[in-house]
Amino acid sequence: MAEPSASGGWGSFAVRGEGHDARMAEPGPQRNVLGEPLEPCGSEPLTGYYRTGDCACGPDDLGVHAVCALMTEDFLLHQRAVGNDLERPMPEFGFPGLQPGDRWCVVAARWLQAYHDDVAAPVVLASTNERALEVIPLSFLQQHAVDVPPDVSGLD
């Protein structure tokens, strides 16, 4: 059976062995770019390299699916233009396709490419894996942060 490649694109596929997944088990607790425990990113659709709803990264995640991004029309159009069509459903892989408003763990290099092209998607810092910092400066992520604090009672 084939599955999406670790590079983050759906255009090329890796072959999965009969009856077992080629990916390693999901790694243990991880931290976000703020140095705190990694928070969930999205469950509708279920995101993450390991499809657990968070942007956990292990040694087998060569694409570093670390950035919890809020999909926008501009970002999705840009991704399609660079060969990473995130909107096209692929039911054979349980992938419904993304729409504006969905949260998705994107490949750090893909997000950085969009940043340089002025179409970076908003980022949920609390759900963005610290491994993103291997590729993207924190200040770039902070410029596009859309985090909402857990206790919103003090906001007016």
C-alpha positions as CSV (number, residue, x, y, z in Angstrom):
1,M,0.0,0.0,0.0
2,A,1.2,3.5,-0.7
3,E,1.1,6.5,1.6
4,P,2.0,10.2,1.3
5,S,5.7,10.9,1.3
6,A,7.5,12.4,4.3
7,S,8.4,15.5,2.3
8,G,4.9,16.7,2.9
9,G,3.6,16.4,-0.6
10,W,1.0,14.1,-2.0
11,G,2.6,13.9,-5.4
12,S,5.1,11.1,-4.5
13,F,4.4,8.0,-2.4
14,A,6.4,5.6,-0.2
15,V,5.5,2.0,-0.3
16,R,4.2,0.5,2.9
17,G,4.8,-3.2,3.7
18,E,2.0,-5.7,3.9
19,G,0.3,-5.6,7.3
20,H,2.6,-3.1,9.0
21,D,3.3,0.6,8.8
22,A,6.8,1.6,7.9
23,R,6.7,4.5,10.3
24,M,8.1,4.1,13.8
25,A,5.9,4.4,16.8
26,E,5.0,8.0,17.8
27,P,7.7,9.6,20.0
28,G,7.0,10.4,23.7
29,P,6.0,13.9,25.1
30,Q,7.3,16.8,23.0
31,R,7.5,20.5,23.5
32,N,6.2,23.4,21.5
33,V,8.1,26.5,20.2
34,L,7.3,28.2,23.5
35,G,9.1,25.5,25.5
36,E,5.8,24.1,26.9
37,P,4.1,20.8,26.4
38,L,2.9,20.4,22.8
39,E,-0.8,21.0,22.5
40,P,-3.2,19.4,20.0
41,C,-3.4,21.0,16.5
42,G,-6.5,19.5,14.9
43,S,-8.9,16.6,14.8
44,E,-11.3,17.6,12.0
45,P,-9.5,16.4,9.9
46,L,-7.1,14.4,12.0
47,T,-3.7,16.0,11.5
48,G,0.0,15.2,12.3
49,Y,2.5,12.9,10.8
50,Y,1.2,10.2,13.1
51,R,-2.4,11.2,12.6
52,T,-2.9,11.7,16.3
53,G,-4.1,15.3,16.2
54,D,-0.8,16.9,17.2
55,C,2.4,17.9,15.4
56,A,4.6,15.3,17.1
57,C,7.8,14.7,15.1
58,G,10.0,11.6,15.3
59,P,13.2,10.5,13.6
60,D,11.2,9.0,10.7
61,D,9.4,12.3,10.0
62,L,11.9,13.5,7.5
63,G,9.7,16.3,6.3
64,V,9.3,17.7,9.8
65,H,5.6,18.2,9.9
66,A,5.9,20.6,12.8
67,V,4.0,23.8,12.1
68,C,0.4,23.9,13.3
69,A,-1.1,26.2,10.6
70,L,-4.5,27.5,10.1
71,M,-5.3,27.0,6.4
72,T,-6.1,30.1,4.4
73,E,-7.2,30.3,0.7
74,D,-3.9,32.1,-0.2
75,F,-1.8,29.4,1.6
76,L,-3.7,26.6,-0.1
77,L,-3.4,28.2,-3.5
78,H,0.3,28.7,-3.0
79,Q,0.8,25.1,-1.9
80,R,-0.9,23.9,-5.0
81,A,1.2,26.2,-7.2
82,V,4.4,24.7,-5.7
83,G,3.3,21.1,-6.2
84,N,1.8,20.4,-2.8
85,D,-2.0,20.2,-3.4
86,L,-3.5,20.0,0.1
87,E,-7.0,20.6,-1.2
88,R,-7.4,17.5,-3.3
89,P,-9.2,14.7,-1.4
90,M,-7.4,11.3,-1.4
91,P,-9.9,8.9,0.2
92,E,-7.7,5.9,-0.4
93,F,-5.4,7.5,2.3
94,G,-8.2,8.8,4.5
95,F,-7.3,12.3,3.5
96,P,-10.4,14.5,2.9
97,G,-8.6,17.5,1.5
98,L,-8.2,20.7,3.3
99,Q,-10.2,23.9,3.3
100,P,-9.7,27.4,4.7
101,G,-10.2,27.3,8.4
102,D,-8.7,23.7,8.9
103,R,-5.7,23.3,11.2
104,W,-3.0,21.1,9.7
105,C,0.6,20.2,10.7
106,V,2.6,21.4,7.7
107,V,6.1,20.7,6.7
108,A,8.4,23.4,8.2
109,A,10.2,24.1,4.9
110,R,6.8,24.4,3.1
111,W,5.6,27.0,5.6
112,L,8.9,28.9,5.3
113,Q,8.6,28.9,1.5
114,A,5.2,30.4,1.8
115,Y,6.5,33.0,4.4
116,H,9.1,34.1,1.9
117,D,6.4,34.4,-0.8
118,D,4.2,36.5,1.5
119,V,1.4,34.0,1.9
120,A,2.3,32.3,5.2
121,A,-0.6,30.7,7.0
122,P,-1.4,31.8,10.6
123,V,0.4,29.6,13.2
124,V,-0.8,28.2,16.5
125,L,2.4,28.5,18.5
126,A,1.2,26.3,21.4
127,S,0.7,23.5,18.9
128,T,3.8,24.0,16.8
129,N,6.6,21.5,17.6
130,E,9.9,22.9,18.7
131,R,11.5,21.1,15.8
132,A,10.1,23.8,13.5
133,L,12.9,26.0,15.0
134,E,15.4,23.9,13.2
135,V,14.1,25.4,10.0
136,I,12.2,28.6,10.9
137,P,13.2,31.5,13.2
138,L,10.8,31.9,16.1
139,S,10.3,35.6,15.1
140,F,8.8,34.5,11.8
141,L,6.4,32.2,13.5
142,Q,5.5,34.9,16.1
143,Q,4.7,37.3,13.3
144,H,1.9,35.0,12.2
145,A,0.7,33.7,15.6
146,V,-3.0,33.3,16.2
147,D,-2.9,31.6,19.6
148,V,-5.8,32.2,22.0
149,P,-5.0,31.9,25.7
150,P,-6.7,29.0,27.6
151,D,-8.4,31.5,29.9
152,V,-10.1,34.1,27.8
153,S,-12.1,35.6,30.7
154,G,-9.7,38.5,31.1
155,L,-10.0,39.5,27.4
156,D,-12.2,42.5,26.6
